[in-house]
């Protein structure tokens, strides 16, 4: 995460620095990305960059966090409309995320991340994120009450499971991309819906 010094900057300067980071990481792989190009585009001295960020990984992860947080905030705004039902919300939001990742305005960032994952060169985040960290107490209570959960740890398990179903479809789309095939997000959404049904209703075959 950026230092407090970065957050003390005027918003216009923060936005200018992150716009330069966006351009750099959208057009170059992580290994090829250059702090020199970034600071030149942002119009800041090299010393200032290191007052704001620890290193290249730091600004890369912050950029990725900004992108993912916008997607998560969009989902949060839908929570009440879907009665805090995590499965109904997942069926609405996760297919949209597939479209966003493969064909949205940030697709270049995600495709470069897929390339890095394929080459095993992607930097690792310094700490795992808590899926409940972005939720309010009211939202956690609403989600927990909607399904058969006992406590926060059960909710965390459920959210991880929903995310795993999403990632499994994301991986299949990445395989198509790596093979040079167009990514059919409509087909992926159908697979995702089936896997969400497994989570919601169980894998056990119903008796005749």
Buried (B, 14 or more C-beta within 10 A) or exposed (E): EBEEEBEEBEEEBBEBBBEBBBBBBBEBBBEEBEBEBBBEBBEBEEEBBBEBBEEBBBBBBBBBBEBBEEBBEEBBEEBEEBEBBBBBBBBBBBBBBBBBBBEBEBBEBBBBBBBBEEEEEBBEEEEEEEBBEBBEEEBBEBBBEBBEBEEBEEBBEBBEBBBEBBEEBBEBBBEBBEEEEEBBBEEBBEBBBEBBBEBBEEEEEEEE
